[in-house]
Amino acid sequence: MTGDVDLLVVGGGVNGVGVARDAAGRGLSVVLVEAQDLAGATSSASSKLVHGGLRYLEQYEFRLVRESLIEREVLLAAAPHVIWPLRFVLPHHDGLRPAWMLRAGLFLYDHLGPRRQLKAAEGLDLRHTPQGAPLQTAYRRGFAYSDCWVDDARLVALTARDAAERGADIRTRTRLASATKTGRVWTATLEGDRGGAIRARAIVNAAGPWVADVLRAAGSARANRTPRLVKGSHIVTRRLYEGEHAYTFQAADGRVVFAIPYEGRFTLIGTTDVPYSDDPRRVTISDDEIAYLCEVASGYFATPVTAADVVWTYAGVRPLYDDGESDASAVTRDYVFDLEGGGEAPVLLSIYGGKLTTFRKLAEHALRDLAKVMDVPGRPWTAGAPLPGGDIADGDFEAFVREMQTQRPGLPAPLVRRLARAYGTRMDAIAAEDSRDLGGGLTEAEVDYLVREEWARTADDVLWRRSKLGLHLDADAQARVRTYMGG
C-alpha cells in the first residue's frame, strides 16, 4: 500500500514549503498542512537577510557558512525581485574585536564561497565617507562587505506557490491532530479548514517550534527531543540615516546587531538571542530587549535611539538543534535531521534548526535522506529554477522596473516598483488601473490575487506577511481592507 500521497509535510514555514516544492518537482504527491498562515511564525520574524553568517566564523561553523554563501548566490539568481544585494558597514570598535580579526574574517567570508554578483569587502575611512556621517566621531575606520536582503514571508509564499504549481496540495489553517501507523503508511487525522483523514507513506515534520508536538501526535518515542527555543526580537524605528547601506554593530556581550534600511521610511534593528520556554504563538518583545537594542544602536549612532523612536516591533522563536551550548547566541544555526522508519514501517523525518538562506539546500538534503528509505524519483533540480516572478531578464531588477514603469504610465512609479518587488514578472495579474484602491495603492485586485493565489485569508495575512503595508496604511485604510476581506 502506497497511501493517498507520498509525503505529508507538516509546517508552512520556509523549510516546509521548501521540501514540498522540491518533492513535488520530482514527481512525488505532496500535501502540506499549516495550522495557521504560511510564514505565520519564525519565518516572518527574521532579520530579513540571505547571508553567510559572518559571526558564525567565530564559532567555527565553516560548513554552514560555506553552504550559506553558495546558497546566497543561488537564491539571488532565483528571486531577484524579493532578494537583493545589501552593503553592510562594520565600524571598528577599539574595545572589542581587533581590526586584524575583522579583516581576516571578511577575507574568509569573501573566499569561502562564490561571489559572482556581490562586491568584495573593503576598508573604510569613516571620517571621510557618507557611511560614517550618522556615526559618532569615535568611529574613525571600518569595513564594508556584501550580503543580501530578503522579504522573508514573500519568499515563503512564492515557494509555496511554486510547490502548488508543481502539484503540491497546500492546506493552510489545517493542523495535524494525530497520525497512526497502518502497515507501511501513516493514517493522519487533519483538523481545520481542510480536515479529514489522509494516508501518507512519509511525514516530514517541519513544524519548527512545534516539532515535538508533531512527534507526540505521531506517537514517536523521540517526542522528548525538543528543539532549543531562542527568541529573537526586532524593533522598527523612524528612518535613522540616509543611504541604502546597513550597519553591523558589535555589542559588548559579543553579539552583533544589524541596523537595516526598511520599507523606505524606517530602520530595522535586531536581533536578540534570549532563551524561551513559553508558547511560541504568544512571543513578544520585552522592555529589556527594546532597551538592549536601543543601547547597542546608541553606542554607534551620533543621535541616540530611544524607545520613543520605536514604531513597531516583532519577535519570533528560532527552533534550534540543542547542541548543549549554554549561551543562546552560540547555539548552532545549522540544521539536523532525525529519520525514523523505513522498510516495513512508515517514515517520519523531523527537521531541527535551519535558516532562511539554507532552506533550498535543506530541502535537497531532506529528499536525499528520504531516498535512503523510500522511492524518490528524479534528481535535485531547484538550484537553477527561478521562483514565481523571478524570471527577470539577466536578473536586472532595475531595468525590469524601468520597463514596467514605461508600460504603465497610468500608475504611480513608486507603486509600480512595489508591485515589481513583490510579484516580479507576475505583476501583470495585479496591476489593474481600474481596480478600487483600498488605500496606499493596495487594490481590490491585489487582495483578490493574494486570496486566490497565495492563501491569504485575513487582513493580517495581507498587511503584515504578504506585504508590510500595515506599516504604511492608516487605521481607516486598514479597516477597509478588513471589511473587504469579510472582517
Buried (B, 14 or more C-beta within 10 A) or exposed (E): EEBBBBBBBBBBBBBBBBBBBBBBBBEBBBBBBBBBBBBBBBBBBBBBBBBBBBBBBEBEBEEBBBBBBBBBBBBBBBBBBBBBBBBBBBBBBEEEBEBEEBBEBBEBBBEBBEBEBBEEBEBBEBEEEEBBEBBBEEBBBBBBBBBBBBBBBBBBBBBBBBBBEBBBBBBBBBBBEBBEBEEBBBBBBBBBEBBEEBBBBBBBBBBBBBBBBBBEBBEBEBBEBBBBBBBBBBBBBEEBBEEEBBBBBBBEEEBBBBBBBBBEEBBBBBBBBBEBEEEBEEBEBBEEBBEBBBBBBBBBBBEEBBEEBBEBBBBBBBBBBBEEEEEBBBBBBBBBBBBBBBEEBBBBBBBBBBBBBBBBBBBBBBBEBBEEBBEBEEEBEBBEBBBBBBBBEEBEBEEBBBBBBEEBEEBEEEBBBBBBBBBBBBBEBBBBEEBEBBBBBBBBBBBBBBBEBBBBBBBBBBBBBBBBBBBBBEEEBBBBBBEBBEE
